[in-house]
Each structure stands twice: as structure tokens, then as C-alpha cells.
Amino acid sequence: MVYGVCNEDSAWPYRKEREASEDLYFGLKTAQGLLEFKCESKLHKQKWVDGIEFLLGRVNSAETTEKSMNFLNISTSS
């Protein structure tokens, strides 16, 4: 399960190890810890981060809608 994306250099837990490196990374926050991904370019990194954040937003929106319908006692079946 993915909880979020770690994209900011200042928030990167391994930044001291990577200070001399020009490589670009982003991470996924999961129940097992942070999964680290190396990217080819800033554009490549941004496309991945944007796509994952979009999908996480869709999941959160669907969960919120389902909770609201349950609260209002609205059935989703016909």
C-alpha cells in the first residue's frame, strides 16, 4: 500500500548520502518503508511523481465518496 510520495530534496531521508550526486530520486512511502526510485531526468521524475499523486488523489476521492454514501445510507447497488 502506498501512502504518499517523497519528492522534496529537503524531506529526503538520505540527502546527506546523496549531496555530491547529481542523480534524481523520488520515493514512495509504504507500510514497509520508503521505496526509492532513480530517474533519468527532472522531466522523467516529475512525470512519475505527478502520475502517482494523481492516482493517490483518485483513490482518496473514491474512499471519501464511499464513506459519505455510507454515512447518508445511500446504496450503490440498483
C-alpha positions in Angstrom: 0.0 0.0 0.0 1.3 3.4 -0.9 0.7 6.3 1.5 2.4 9.2 -0.3 5.3 10.4 -2.4 8.5 11.8 -1.1 9.6 14.4 -3.7 11.2 17.3 -1.9 15.0 17.2 -1.5 14.8 18.8 1.9 12.5 16.0 3.1 14.6 13.2 1.6 15.8 11.0 4.4 19.1 10.0 2.6 20.0 13.5 1.3 23.3 13.6 3.2 24.4 10.4 1.4 23.4 11.9 -2.0 24.7 15.5 -1.6 27.6 15.0 -4.0 25.4 13.1 -6.5 23.6 14.7 -9.4 21.2 11.8 -9.6 17.5 12.5 -9.2 15.3 10.4 -6.9 11.8 10.2 -5.6 10.3 7.8 -3.1 7.1 6.1 -2.2 6.0 6.0 1.4 4.7 2.5 2.1 3.9 0.3 5.0 7.3 -1.4 4.5 9.1 1.9 4.5 10.4 4.2 1.7 10.9 2.8 -1.7 13.5 4.8 -3.7 13.4 5.3 -7.4 16.2 6.8 -9.5 15.1 8.9 -12.5 16.8 9.8 -15.8 15.9 13.5 -15.8 13.9 16.1 -14.0 11.1 15.7 -16.5 11.0 11.9 -16.0 10.9 12.4 -12.2 8.1 14.9 -12.4 6.0 12.7 -14.7 6.3 9.8 -12.3 5.5 12.0 -9.2 2.6 13.7 -10.9 1.1 10.4 -12.1 1.4 8.7 -8.7 0.0 11.8 -6.9 -2.9 11.8 -9.3 -3.7 8.1 -8.7 -3.5 8.6 -4.9 -5.9 11.5 -5.2 -8.3 9.4 -7.2 -8.2 6.7 -4.5 -8.7 9.2 -1.7 -11.7 10.8 -3.6 -13.3 7.4 -4.1 -12.9 6.5 -0.5 -14.3 9.8 0.6 -17.3 9.3 -1.7 -17.9 5.8 -0.4 -17.7 7.0 3.3 -20.2 9.8 2.5 -22.6 7.4 0.9 -22.4 5.1 3.8 -23.0 8.0 6.2 -26.0 9.1 4.2 -27.1 5.4 4.0 -27.2 5.5 0.2 -26.9 2.2 -1.6 -24.6 1.9 -4.6 -26.4 -1.1 -6.0 -29.6 -0.9 -8.0 
